[in-house]
Amino acid sequence: MTAEPERTCVGCRRRGPKGALIRIHRGPDGPGVDPTGAGPGRGAYLHPGCLDQGLDRLARALRVSLSPAELRALRAEMEREL
């Protein structure tokens, strides 16, 4: 039996099972929520309760600059996924 991979939340820096975290990826169309966890591009993970502190650190984790409008759009997309 294989264990589920662990990922680190960019908000709180705690580790958790990959399936319990939300993956945000920097894909060809820009940043977005990756519900499958296997989409293309660089990814960062957040616990559902770490949206506020995680969004501040997300740009650095994805190695991209995010405008306030992009952050609002990501927040709305993440809240829809929850």
ABEGO torsion letter per residue (X at the ends): XBBBBBBBBAAAGBBBBAAABBBBBBBAAEBBBBAAGABBEBBBBBBAAAAAAAAAAAAAAAGBBBBAAAAAAAAAAAAAAX
